[in-house]
């Protein structure tokens, strides 16, 4: 049973609140930045070159958890100090 204080993430419309520097992760694990395909390594390299060490990603809710964990590990290995997962809060 889920703890009543836990609120589950819902990203029904991930593009609604995507910051311009956030990479979007599709259900198949492919990544885009501003609509262009990009690899996790390229995304990290680009953002780190801009002086950012905290990277933002917007995963589709249908992305398998294992793929998300692997992506975060890849971004950390590339030098990211923090990974922020951008979501949209759905009104109750």
C-alpha positions in Angstrom: 0.0 0.0 0.0 1.2 3.5 -0.9 1.9 6.0 1.9 -0.9 8.6 1.8 1.6 11.4 1.9 3.3 10.3 -1.3 2.2 12.1 -4.5 2.8 10.3 -7.7 4.3 12.2 -10.7 2.1 12.8 -13.7 3.4 14.1 -16.9 0.4 13.9 -19.2 1.7 16.8 -21.3 5.4 17.0 -20.8 5.9 19.8 -23.4 3.6 22.2 -21.4 6.2 23.2 -18.9 9.5 22.3 -20.6 12.3 24.8 -19.8 14.3 25.6 -23.0 17.4 23.9 -21.7 15.6 20.6 -20.8 16.0 17.5 -22.9 12.8 15.5 -23.6 13.0 11.7 -23.2 10.6 9.7 -25.3 9.0 6.4 -24.2 11.6 4.5 -26.4 14.5 6.3 -24.6 15.4 8.6 -27.5 16.2 12.2 -26.5 15.6 15.5 -28.1 16.7 19.0 -27.2 14.6 21.9 -28.8 13.1 19.3 -31.2 16.4 17.9 -32.4 17.7 14.4 -31.7 20.6 14.3 -29.3 22.4 11.7 -27.3 22.7 11.9 -23.5 26.5 12.4 -23.9 26.0 15.3 -26.4 23.4 16.9 -24.1 25.7 16.7 -21.1 28.7 18.0 -23.1 26.6 20.9 -24.5 25.2 22.0 -21.1 28.5 21.5 -19.2 30.2 23.7 -21.9 27.7 26.4 -21.1 28.7 26.2 -17.4 25.7 24.2 -16.2 26.3 21.2 -14.0 22.6 20.7 -13.1 20.8 19.1 -16.1 17.1 19.1 -16.7 15.2 16.2 -18.3 11.5 15.7 -19.2 10.8 12.0 -19.3 7.7 10.7 -20.9 5.6 8.9 -18.2 5.8 5.7 -20.3 9.6 5.6 -20.2 10.6 2.4 -18.3 12.1 3.2 -14.9 15.2 1.2 -15.7 15.8 3.4 -18.8 15.4 6.5 -16.7 17.9 5.2 -14.1 20.4 4.3 -16.8 20.0 7.7 -18.4 20.7 9.5 -15.1 23.8 7.3 -14.6 25.0 8.3 -18.1 24.5 12.0 -17.4 26.3 11.8 -14.1 29.2 9.9 -15.6 29.4 12.7 -18.2 29.9 15.2 -15.4 26.4 16.4 -14.3 26.3 17.2 -10.6 22.5 17.1 -10.4 19.7 15.8 -12.6 16.4 17.6 -12.4 13.3 15.7 -13.6 10.8 18.2 -14.9 7.1 17.3 -14.5 3.7 18.8 -14.5 1.5 18.7 -11.5 -2.0 17.7 -12.4 -4.8 19.4 -10.4 -6.8 17.1 -8.3 
